[in-house]
Amino acid sequence: MSAPDSVVVRVPASTSNCGAGFDTIGLALNLYNRVPVPERPADSRAKEMAGEAAAAFSRETGLPHAGFRFRIDGDVPPARGLGSSVTVLAGVLAGLDAIHGTGLGRRRMVGLVAAIEGHPDNAGAGVLGGFCVSRTDPSTGAYVDSQRFEIPASVAFVVVSPPVELVTKESRGALPATLPFFDAVRSVNSAAYLVAAFASRDFARLRNVSGDFIHEPYRLPQIPGGRGAIAAGVAAGAWTGWLSGSGSSVLCVCEQGKSGAVYAAMTAAFAQASMPSEGRILLADNEGLSVEG
């Protein structure tokens, strides 16, 4: 069978960090971008990311770095902490891989995307799907592997996004150069317990995982109403909540039956802070990226 001349790659949105799992934990959500390759580019930011992905593909496969066209169709908002950059990077990589028949495989794609992004949390979730804990080499920072867990449809993720764009690379400027020792210890404790709750599917134990001291104390103040929206969602019945990626979206995790009340409480909290917002009730995506043809 000959390789196709063009393909469409569907890539899910993702929430990363998930509280204290900074640069490590990601979870795919059933909100998607589709990247037709080849096609026309959508905007200058997407062009730059697509170029980085194409260059990485060329280095990895040894094929010439030829020009191509692409575009982005879908619902993942840019610069809202929902992994939109990974949908572009992974979509272009998977599209070129399918067109050239290079057989990269998903794990290598995660590594390539993580190398461009500088961290594997969204990359693991966007490519592999599910709840992903990704490992990097402690000496080089290079991607090593991901442990992946599927999430049932009984668990809902209420995402509320104010109209504030926060680019991850820029938002890192708000983070401190060093952390107090016990802040790091408390965050490790929270992240470990979060992973145990998701891995065991004992989701009620997520009530005990709140507590990040690495990035949320420095980023949440940039989002008027964000901290209040998380607190309101938990008060309305959510197990827990967090700043999604670097923001500006915030997210609460709850039983499917409580998602409507959590949604109403979170959007009301933003309104009380005089901040408009857009809310979504989502489920986990357990499939990851897919080549649709």
N, C-alpha and C positions, 0 to 999 in steps of 0.2 A: 504494500500500500504506500502510495506517495505521500509525502508530508503536505499538509494544507498550506495554501497561500496566505490565509488569514484565520485568526481564531478570536473568540471572545472569552476572556477570563473573568470569572466572578470571584470577588474577594470580599470576605465579611469585614465589617467594622470590628473594633476590639477596644476593650477597656484595659488599661495597664496599671501597674503598681498595686492596684486593689488594696489600697491602704499602705501598709508598711513594706510591701514586696517590691521595693524600688528597683527598677531596671531588671526585674527578675520574673515577675508574675504577670500574665496576660490572660484575658478571657474573650473568646470570640462571640459576637452578637449577631442576631439575624437581621442586620441592616447591611446593605451591599452596595458596592460599586462594581460596574462591569467595564472592563478595559478591552475594547476591540484593538487588535494588533494585526496588520498595520491599519492606521487611520490618521485623522488629523488631530494635532494636539489641542488641548482645551485652554490652557493659559500658560504664562511664562513660568510660574512655579512648577507646574506639572511637567513642562518641557525640561527643566533642569533635573528634576528627579528621574524622569524617563531616560535622560542622557546618562545619568549615573548608573542606572540599572543596566542599560545597554553596554556601557563600558565594563561593568563587572561581569556580565555575561561573556563578553569577548575575552577578558582575561582568564576566566574559568575554563572556557571551552577551546581557546586558541583560534576561534573563528575571527575573521576580519570584523572590525567595528563599522558595519555598514549603516547607512541612514535608514530610517523607517518612519512611519506615521502612526499615530494612535490618538485616541480620545478617551474621555472618562464619562461614563453614564452612571447615574445612581443617586443614592440618598445619603451617603456618608458626608457630613459637613466638614469642610477643611478647618484645620487649626482649632478644633473643639475638644481635643483629647480623646478622639475615637479612632485613631489609627488610620486616618485618611492617607497619610504618606505611604504607609505599608500597602494600601490597596493599589497605589500607582506602581511602586517598586516591584512588588510581587506579581502584579498583573503583567507588567512588561517582561519580567524574567520568565514567567511561566508561558507567556505568549511566544517569545522568541524560542524557548525550549521546545514548544510544540511544533512550531514552524520548521525548525532546523533538525528536529528529531535527536536532540543531544542527550536526552534521558538524565537530566540533572538529579531528579528525585527531590522530594519535599525537604528533607533534612539539609541538603546542600543549599537549597533555595533559602531556607531560614538563615543559614550562615551568611550567605551573600547579602541578604537584606539587613541582617543585624550588623554586618560590617559597615554598611553605608549609614545606617541609623545611629550606630554607636552603642546600641543596647538591643537585647533580643526579646524583650517582653511582648511588644505588639507583633513583632515578626513571627514569633512562635505561634501565637494565637491566630493571626491572620492566615498563615499558611497551613497549619495543622488542624485548627479548630479546637473547640473545647476549652478547658481550663488548663493552662500550660505553665509549668515551672521550668524555666530555662537556666542552664548552667553555662558560665563562662570560665575561661582559664584565669585563675587568680593572678597569674604573672603577666599575661599578655592581653587579657580582656577578650580574647577570641571566643566565638561561640563553640560550645562543646556538644550539648545535647539538650533535649527537652523531655520532661515527664508530662504526659497528657492524660486528663481525666474527662470523661463525658459528663454533662450536666443534664438532668431530666427536665422535661417541659413543665413540671410542677413549680419550678423556680423561675421567678420573674425578675427582670432588671429594669428598674424605672430610671430613665436617663432624662435629665433636664438640662437644657443648654441655653444660657443667656447669649445675646448677640455680641460676644467679646471674643476676638481671635487671639489665641495664645500659641505662638510657634514654640515647639519644645526646645529647640536650640537656644532661643532667646530667653525663655522662662528659666532656664538653668542659671541664668545670671542672678536670679533672686536667691539661689541656694548658698549656704555658707561654705567657706573653704574647709572648715573643721566642725566636728560635732562634739558635744559633751559625751563622755564615755557612757554614762547611764542612759542617755537618749538613744544611743545605738543599741544598747542591751535591751531596752524596752521595745524598740522596734523589731529586733530579731525575735523576741518572744511573741509579739503580735503576728508577725508573718508566719512563723512556724505553726501557730495555732490555727490561723486561717487556712493554710494548706491542709492541715489534718482534718478540718471540718469539711472541706470540699472533697478530699480524697476518700473520706469515710462516708460521704453523703449524709452526714448528720448535720443538716443545715441549720437546725435550731441552735446549734452551738456557735453559729456566727454572731449571736448576740454578745459574745465575749471577746470579739476580735478587734474592737475599736481601739485605736491608739497608734498613730504614726507620729514619729518625732524627727523624721528625716527630711521630708519635703512639704507635707501639707501645712505645717505651721508657717512656712515662708511663702507658699503659693496661694493658699485660700484667701488671705487678706486682699489679694488683687482682684477678687471676684465678689462684688457686692451681693449679698444674699446667699452666697454659696454655702457657708457654714450653717446658716440658719435653715437652708433647704434640706441639708442632710439631717439635721436634728429633727426637723418637722417630719421627715419621712420615717425616721425611727420611732418617733412618738405616735405616728399613725399606724404602726404595726410592722415596719420593716425590721429585719434582723440586724442589718448594719448598713453603712454607706461609706462612700469615699469620693475623693476628687479623682475624676477619670483622667489618667495620664497627667499632663501638666495643666489640664483644664482647657476651656472654661466649663465643660460639662461636669456635673456632679451626678452620682448614681447611688441608688439604694437597692438592696437585695431583699426580696420578700417572697412569701407564698403567692402563687398566682391569684388566689382569691382576694388578696389584700392589695393588689396592685393599683386598683382604681382609687382607693383611699390614700395610698401613698403618693400617687401621681397628683391628686388634688392638693394634698398638704405641701408638697414640694413646690409646685407652681405658685401656690398662694404665698409661700415664704418669699419667693423672688418678687412677687407683686408688692408685698409689704415693704420690700427694700427698694421699691420704685424701679425695678429691673424687669423688663419684658423677658420672656423665656419661651422655649419650645420644648415640649415634653414628649417622650416616647415610652411605651411599655414594650419591652423586648424580651426575647428568650435567648438562650445560648445557641450558638451555631456549633454543631459537633462535626461538621464536614470539612471546614477549612476551604481553601481555594479550589475551584473546579474549572476545568477547561470545557466550555460549552460547545465548541466547534467553530 
